[in-house]
């Protein structure tokens, strides 16, 4: 009932403010000069994650203008020469690795091989007042492991940004259908490695912030799941230095009738941002989250206040850090107090200089528990280092670590239980004429043994898993849209 009221309120507020936006587009916007939507980054060739020449002043860049308290990741800015385009690509990848199970039965061979086949389509449509971004990937994986078998890969990311006068509206959706956790994506190194690089984050432009994405940082293979985040964001510029920001989102994780716990998280957030200087910004925000689980009467209400600082140097640096208290209110707790106060912390960093790029993120916050736990306190850290060599070679190393601590209020057998997961992926790419690229990669990953609380066989291993991959991507030339 409470979640339905929040959803209804979100729709009502969105409709009311969208009506105001329509009036603002027809007027002068309170006398303030209209700011066009910054275009997205230019199309990059396969694997082009290295430094941006703009960091050395060779390319004119438009500064990033996304709100610090917003629903999207901060970026390094965008090229002034960006254009609307349509970009297809195709990828074939074969992976060979050690068996994560100790069994040597026919259904679990000692050496596993998996082949990924995918097609990807990126679409950017840009105008002076709006920006539409789409990134769609479709394919499948084929494995000789009986517990994995053949599975589908589906991913769709959509964002639409509209500006008028002082108002800005963002509508977005991030959807995936996978049979494994996207955390490391089974040694492939992420869905974005199955196609041409289109830009920062999810989709062709800035991605949806991890704070508004469903938690799946525990490795679970052979289990089909839908992961979807829908959100709306409204920003109103009070002045050239300050703005108000309102966000509503609905996050869903569904495992299709498996023993794992389906979850839903409804969030609303309001924030105020002030530009301290040309490079530095400060924001304060309030957020409410409602965690609910499909088969349990326990729910969690979270109230959070955070202060956020951001520093942006166009083409070079995008960094933000935030912290504040969170109050967790447990409805029908099994054990322990019904109200708990804990800190929330997050930071993200993107840095590029000439041929070197670095990305880092860390968060400590309440999560949905990835289907294993009905809610968890999660610490998640990821990092990526890239280096280009000349025009045709690129190398990268990326990794992640996640710790999910069970909650006694929602899991009676928690007993201090926690899950630890990690992965490291090294990759080298050789580009060829046009948009083709051959790549080799090595991945190592591991996780805690979760057999005490999870009946699935994929939860029962804790050994090191090693995989090697080779693949090729065919990227067609972008089709520019005038």
N, C-alpha and C positions, 0 to 999 in steps of 0.2 A: 504494500500500500504506500509506504513512504517513498519507495523508488518511483512508483507511478506518479506521485504528486510532484516529485522533482522533475521528471521527464515532461509532465504537462506544463510546469512552470517555465522550463527551458524553452518549450515551443512557443508559449505565449509571449515571453520576453523577446524572443527572436523575431516573431512576427511584428511586434510593436516597433522594435528598433529598425527592422527592415523597411517599415513604412516611413519612418523618419528619414532613413537613408535615401529613399526615393525622392522625398521632398528636398533633401539637401543637394541631390544631384541636379535638380532643376534650378536651384538658387545659387547664391554666392558663397554658401558655407560659412556664414558668420563673418564675411569679409576677409577670410584667410585664403591665400592663394592655394589652389588645388595642387597636391603633390601626386605625381603619377606613380603607378606601381613600379618598383624597381624590377627590371627584367631579370630572368634567371641567368645562371652562368652559361657561357657558350658551350656548344656541343663539344665533347672531348672524345678522342679516339679511345680504343680499347685499352683499359688499364691505366689511363692517364690520371693518376692521382698525385702526381708529383708537384713540384713548386710552381707557383704562378708568376709569370714574368712581371705582373703588375707590382709585385713586391719590390722590384728594382726600378719601377717607374717607366717600363716599356709599354704598358698597356693601360689605357684609361679605364678606371673602375668607378662604379657607383657604390657609395657606402651602404652597408647593410642597415635597414631601417626597421627590422622586426622588433616588436616590443620585448623588453627584457623579461617581463612577466607573462610572455605570450606562450602559445601552444606549439610553436615551431622552434627548431634549433637556430641559434645564431650562426651567421655565415661570415665569410671573408669579404663579402660584397659580390657584385656582379659586373660583367662586362658591359660597357656602354654600347657595344655593337651587337648585342644579343638579338636574335630574330626568332619568329615562330617557326617550328619545324616538326616533322614527323620522322622518327628514326627506328627502323627495325633491325634486329640482330638475331643470330642463331648460335647455339653453343652445344658442343658434344664433349663430355668429360667422362673418363674412366678412372675409377678409384680402386686400389687394392690395399687391404689392411689386415691386421691381426684380428682374430676372433675375440670379442670382449667377454665371452662366456668360457668357462673352464671345460664345458662339455665338448666331446669330440663326436657327438652323434651326427647322423646324416643331416638333420635339420639345422645344425650349427657347425659348419665346417671350420677347420682351423684357420684357413685363409678365406677372407671375404672379398668379393669384388662387386662393385656397384657402378652402373653406368647412368649418367644423367644426360638427358636430351631436353633442350628447352628453346623456346622462342620468346623474344622480348620486343615490346613496342613502346617507345617513348613519344609523348606528344606534348608540345608546349604551344599555347596560343596566347599571344601577348598583345595588349592594346594599351592606350594611354590611361584607361581607367580600370582595367581588369587583367587578370592573369589566370589561365587555366593550365594545370599540370596533370599529366597522367603517366603512370608507369605500370605496364601490365606484363607479367611473365607467366607463361604456361608451358608445362612439360611433364616429364615423368622420370622416375628412377627405377632401375631394374637390377635386382640383387640376387645372388645365389644363396643368400641366407633365408631359410624358410620362415623365420620370425619377422623378417622385413618384407620379403617378396617384392612385388611391383607396386608402386604408389604414384599418385598424382602430385604435381607441384602447381599451385595456383597462387598468384600474388597480384593484388590490384591496389594502387595508391592514387587517390584523387585529391586535389585541392583546387579551390576556386577562390580567388581574392578579388574583391570589388571595392573601389574607393570612390567617394564623392564628398567634396568639401572636407569637413573635419572627420567624417566617418570612414571606417574601414571594416569590412566584413570578410571573415574567412570561414569557409565550409570545407571540411575534409573527412576522408574515410581511408582507413588503412586495413586491408583484408588479406588474409593468407589461409590457404588450405594445405597442410603439410602432414607428414607422418613422423616427423621428428622435431625436436626443439630447434627454434631458430638461433639459439645461443651457440654460435660456432657453426651451425648448420651442418653437422655430421662430417666435419673435416673439409668441406668445400670452401669455407671461409666467408660465408654470407651469401644471400641471394643476389646481391649486387655483383658478385663475381661470375654469375651466369649470364653475361651479356656486356654490352658496351657501357662504359661509365658515362652517366648522364649528368652528374653533378654531385653536390654534397647531400648526404643523408638519404632519406627515403624518397623515391621518385626522382623527378628531373630537377627539383629545386630543393629548398630547405625541408628537412624531414620533420615529422611530428615528434615532439620532444618525448624522450623515454619516460618522463613523468606521467604521460597520458597514454602509454602503451601497456598492454597486458603483460604480466610477468611470466616468463617461461625460461628461467635460468637453470632448470634442472633437466639433465639429459634423459629423454624418454623416446625410445625408438619403436617403430612398428605400430604406432597408435595414431590414427587419423584424428586431426583436430582442426576446428575453425577458430581463428583468432581475428577479432574485428574490433576496431576502435573508430567510433563516429564522434565528431566534435564540431562545435560552432564557436566562433570567436568574434567579438565586437570590440573595436577600439575607437575611442573618441579623443581627439587631440584638444586638450584644454588650451594649449599655447604651443609655441615652437619648442619649448623645453619639456613640457609635461603632458601626460596622457593618462586616460583611464582604460582599463582592459577587463573584459568579462568573458569567461569561458565556461562552456558546458560540454561534458563528454560522457559517453557510455561505452564501457569496455566489456567484451564478452569473450570467454574461453570455454569451448564446448568439445568434449572428447568422444562424442557419439556412443554413449551407452557403456563405456568401459568403467572399471571400478574407480577410476580417478574422479576427482571432485570438479564438476563444472562450477564456474563462478561468473559473477557480474559485478562491475564496479561503476557506480554513477558518481560523477564529480562535478562540482561547480566551484568556480574560482573568480575572485575579483582582485585587481591589482592597480597600483598607482606607480607610474614611472616618471623619473625626473632626470633630465640630461644635465649632469654636473659640469661637463666640458665637452669639447669636440670628440674626445675619445672615451670618456667615462660616463656611465649611467648608474642610477640607483633605483631600486624598486622595493616596495613593500606589498605583500599580498596575503590574502586570507583564502583558505581552501577547505571545502567540506567533501569528504568521500564516504560513500555508503557501500560496504562490502557485503555481498550476499552469496550464499552457496546453495546449490540445487537440492541437496538431500539433507540439509541440516537446518535446525531452527535458530542456530547461532548466527548473528550478524554483527558487523563492526561498523561503528560510526567514528569517523576521524575528523577532528578540527585542527587545522594547522595554520600557523602564522609564520611567515618567513621574510627575512630581509635579504635582498639579492644585489650584488654588485657586478657590473659588467665592464669590460674594457675591450674596445674594438679598434684595430688599426687596419684600414682597408687594404686587402690583398695580402696581409701579413698575419694578423692575430685576431682571434675571437675567443674571449675567455669570460666565463661567468662563474660565480660561486654564491651559494645561498645556504642559509641555516636558520633554524628556529624551532620552537617547541611544538609538539603534537600531542593532543589529548585523544586517547583511544577509549571509546565507550563500548563495552561488550554487552550485547543483549543476550540474555539467557546463558551466562558463562558457565562452563563445567567446573572449573576450579579457579582459584585466585580472585583478585579484586576485579570489580566490574569497570573501574576507571583507572587508567594507567597513563602517565605522562612520560614521553620519551623524546629525544632530539631527532630532528630530520636534517640531513646534510646532503648537498649535491654540488658537483662542479663539473664543468665541461671545458675543454680546451682544444682549439684548432689552430695550428701554426704551419705556415709555409714560407720557405725562403729558397728561391732559385730551384734547385733540384731535390730538395728535401721537404717532406711533409710529416706532420705529427698530429695525431688525434688522441685525446684521453678523456675518459669520463669516469665518475665515481658517484655512487648514491648510497645512502643509508635511509631506509624508509620502510613503511608497512607495505606488503604486497599481497597478491591473491594466493600465494603459495604454490604456483605452477602446477596445480592439480594434485600434488602429493599432500600438501598441508592445506587445511582450511584457514588460510591466512598465515603470514610469516613475517618476521623482521628480517629484511634482506639487505645484505651488503653486496654490491655489484660493481666491479671495476673492469673496464676494457681499454685497450690501447692499440694504436696502429702507427707504424713507422714505415714511410715509403721513401724510395730514392730512385731517381731516374738517371740513366747513363746514356748520354747522347740522345738521339731522336728515337731509337728503336728498343732500348732495353729499360726495364723497370724491375725493381725488387721491392718486396714488402714483407714485414713481419707484423702479425697481429695476434693478440691474445686476450683472454678474459678469465676472471675468477669471480665466483658467486658463492655466497654463504647464506643459506636460508634457515633461520631459527624458528622452530615450532612454537606455537602459543598454547599454554596450558588452558586458557579460557575456551579454546575451540577444539582441542585434541587432548582427551583425558590421558592417553598413553604417551604424551609428548616426552616427559621425563628428561628435559634438556636436549631432546633430539635435534639434530641439525644436518643439513646436506651441504657438502662442499663439492663444487664442480669447477673445472678449469680446462682451458684449451690453449694451444699455441699453434699458429699456422705460418709457415714460411713459403713464399711464392716468388717465382721469377717469370717474367713475361717478355717475349720477343715479338714486337710488332712488325708487320709486313706492309706491302703496298696497300693503300686504301685503309680499310678499317678491320683488317684481319689480325689475329694474334694467336700465338702458341704459348701455352703456359704450363709450368711444372710446379707442383706444390707438395709440401710435407706437413702432416698434421699429427700432433700428439694431444691426447685428452684423457681425462679421468674423472671419477666421481666417487662419492661415499657409497658404502653398501647400505641400501635402504630396505632390505628384506624384512626388517622388524615391523615396518608400518606400511609397506607396499607389497601386494601379492603378485605383482607382475615380474616376469623373469628378467626384464631389462633393468629392474631396480636392484637386482641381487649381485651385480658385479661391481668391483671396485678396483679392478686392475687397469694397467696402462693400455691404451688403445693407440696403435700407430697406423697411419694410412699414407699412401703416396698417390698422387693424382697427376694425370696428364690430360690436357684438353685443348680445344681450338674454338675460337669464336669468329664467326663471319658477321661482320657489321656492314650493312649497306650504307651508301652515301645518304646523308640527311636530305629529306625532301622539304625544302623551305616553303613556307606558306606566306604569301604576300598579304 
